């Protein structure tokens, strides 16, 4: 059915000279094993060759949804939710480690493993769930990029949303590119995000002692009005279900020349901890920025990313040229976080489609489909709620991700303890016990989130 639907599109693409084969740029299935660590490699050679897959995962933890929840939390409660940011980041690192370990031990990704173990009855609904998660994430990226374009170029939000559809040309421009080039681009985007945030923190300044004091009393923040709701929003924005599928696939781009999977797993773990650790610091930085720029100045609520930026630019957080520079850099960092979906969204879309359905299509077509499905709710939401409704749309996308997370976690935990799949890399019983406890906690958090939202 899907083949019949895309056949006319592929025929039209052939007529205009677009690539129509499934040998798409930077798809993991085509580059597995291309980055090989040679025997006798020095420590720094191993660092250089091993680091990379975690970057594609980490950038998803810095997306506009994270920006919204952390800024809102910092504006309302100062640094009180810092512990929640750190704990949710640590939980995310733990589950991503399981996903990476699976990819190395099984020699394939989570989607393929699920299809082989449970068949179509499980694969099809999980594919639909992960496609929904990818689209929800892409909606957040579209809105974040549109807000950044509005701030930088004064584009109406609806026009900015449409402009984001042009990112398919970035995918076409990378036709035949190696995975390392994509990792380098993602590293550049992360550097832009971190640089913009660091300069903002330096320019805005603030009562950091007061913020640290608030951070040392997390229970006070949770007992505050909407404290639990904001905390759960941060958790929902941090843990992304489709990132587990992405990670289990992209670790396949690394291989030890001697075939030592245990060593490969150790270096993949280091890559994961370092890169996702950077994401935790970014989220802490966003919380601290909002605490200093808004909460400390009596601004306890921001409607969304636009209001946050306009507040900085308008002088509420210091005024003058420094504030305008801070606002511009803030917008550039936001744009970088939005652009990340051009690469990670395309890759993970290929991973789940190939893994669950055994179906390959060109990457550019995958990008067109994903972005097209994201544009509809983004445009409809702006037209219905107005430009001030972007914050609500972003929060809604994070709720969807939180609700879909258990669908990805349950099969991951199950196969992580299966020695038939994992061999000597099977997770110890205590790890599985902790994972199931966290799974139960996330289910409970979803229930509280839905009750609070209702």
Secondary structure, 3 states (H helix, E strand, C coil): CHHHHHHHHHHHHHHHCCCCCCCCCCCHHHHCCCEEECCCCCHHHHHHHHCCHHHHHHHHHHCHHHHHHHHHHHHHHCCCCHHHHHHHHHHHHHHHHHHHHHHHHHCCCHHHHHHHHHCHHHHHHHHHHHHHHHHHHHHHHHHHHHHHHHHHHCCCHHHHHHHHHHHHHHHHHCCCCCHHHHHHHHHHHHHHHHHHHHHHHHHHCCCHHHHHHHHCCHHHHHHCCCHHHHHHHHHHHHCCHHHHHHHHHHHHHEEECCCCHHHHHHHHHHHHHHHHHHHHHHHHHHHHHHHHHCHHHCCCCCCCHHHHHHHHHCCCCCCHHHHHHHHHHHHHHHHHHHHHHHHHHHHHHHHHHHHHHCCCCCHHHHHHHHHHHHHHHHHHHHHHHCHHHHHHHHHHHHHHHHHHHHHHHHHHHHHHCCHHHHHHHCCCHHHHHHHHHHHHHHHHHHHHHHHHHC
